[in-house]
Amino acid sequence: MSVNRTVAESAKRGMLFRSGDPDFMTSLARGLAVIRVFDDMGRRRLTIADVGRLTGLSRGVARRCLHTLQQLGYVASEGRLFFLQPKVLTLGYAYANKRGRD
């Protein structure tokens, strides 16, 4: 099962964005879910509606997540299509760099 299918199915069941943990940040979970729906299997450019459908988020929430990620430099847009920027690689770079030295 693909990561994206898992994200969408978990979101539909309400599992992805709910937690009994008071320290759990739903907004962070949503933002990471948005990043995860972009993949190499033809989903390099997505509309707000696509992101909402694939994550189980409302279009409004998907739009706000994409707007925030765009303001932070992690995604860019061309017309109605959004796509990841190279800056997203920095999220895993520190981990990968450290793992290479272990």
C-alpha positions as CSV (number, residue, x, y, z in Angstrom):
1,M,0.0,0.0,0.0
2,S,1.4,3.4,-0.9
3,V,2.2,6.1,1.7
4,N,-0.3,8.4,0.1
5,R,-3.1,5.8,0.2
6,T,-2.3,5.2,3.8
7,V,-2.5,9.0,4.5
8,A,-5.8,9.4,2.8
9,E,-7.4,6.3,4.4
10,S,-6.2,7.2,7.8
11,A,-7.5,10.7,7.4
12,K,-10.9,9.4,6.3
13,R,-11.1,7.3,9.4
14,G,-10.1,10.4,11.5
15,M,-7.0,8.7,12.8
16,L,-4.4,11.0,11.3
17,F,-5.4,14.3,12.8
18,R,-6.7,13.2,16.2
19,S,-4.8,12.3,19.3
20,G,-5.6,12.0,23.0
21,D,-2.1,13.5,23.7
22,P,-2.4,17.2,24.8
23,D,1.0,17.9,23.2
24,F,0.0,16.6,19.8
25,M,-0.1,19.4,17.2
26,T,-2.8,18.7,14.7
27,S,-1.7,21.6,12.5
28,L,1.8,20.1,12.2
29,A,0.4,16.7,11.3
30,R,-1.7,18.3,8.6
31,G,1.2,20.2,7.1
32,L,3.3,17.0,7.0
33,A,0.4,15.1,5.4
34,V,0.3,17.7,2.7
35,I,4.0,17.3,2.0
36,R,3.6,13.5,1.9
37,V,1.0,13.5,-0.9
38,F,3.5,14.8,-3.5
39,D,5.3,11.8,-4.9
40,D,7.1,10.5,-8.0
41,M,4.1,8.6,-9.3
42,G,2.7,11.4,-11.4
43,R,1.7,13.6,-8.5
44,R,4.4,16.2,-8.7
45,R,1.9,19.1,-9.3
46,L,-1.4,19.2,-7.4
47,T,-4.3,21.5,-7.1
48,I,-5.8,22.5,-3.7
49,A,-8.7,20.1,-4.5
50,D,-6.2,17.3,-5.2
51,V,-4.4,17.9,-1.9
52,G,-7.7,18.0,0.0
53,R,-8.9,14.7,-1.6
54,L,-5.6,12.9,-1.1
55,T,-5.2,13.9,2.5
56,G,-8.9,13.9,3.6
57,L,-8.6,17.6,4.6
58,S,-11.2,20.2,3.6
59,R,-10.2,22.4,0.7
60,G,-10.0,25.3,3.1
61,V,-7.5,23.5,5.4
62,A,-5.5,22.3,2.3
63,R,-5.4,25.8,1.0
64,R,-4.1,27.2,4.3
65,C,-1.5,24.5,4.6
66,L,-0.3,25.1,1.1
67,H,-0.2,28.8,1.6
68,T,1.9,28.4,4.8
69,L,4.3,26.0,3.1
70,Q,4.6,28.4,0.2
71,Q,5.3,31.3,2.5
72,L,8.0,29.2,4.2
73,G,9.5,28.2,0.8
74,Y,8.7,24.5,0.9
75,V,6.2,24.6,-2.0
76,A,5.6,26.9,-5.0
77,S,2.8,27.4,-7.3
78,E,2.2,28.0,-11.0
79,G,-1.4,29.0,-11.7
80,R,-3.6,26.5,-9.7
81,L,-0.9,23.9,-9.4
82,F,1.4,23.5,-6.4
83,F,4.7,21.6,-6.3
84,L,7.5,20.9,-3.8
85,Q,10.6,23.1,-3.7
86,P,14.1,21.8,-3.1
87,K,14.0,23.3,0.4
88,V,11.8,20.3,1.5
89,L,15.0,18.2,1.3
90,T,16.4,20.1,4.3
91,L,13.8,18.4,6.5
92,G,15.6,15.1,6.1
93,Y,19.1,16.3,5.4
94,A,20.3,16.6,9.1
95,Y,19.1,13.1,9.8
96,A,20.6,11.6,6.6
97,N,23.9,13.5,7.2
98,K,24.1,12.2,10.8
99,R,23.3,8.6,9.8
100,G,26.1,8.6,7.3
101,R,28.6,9.3,10.2
102,D,27.2,6.5,12.5
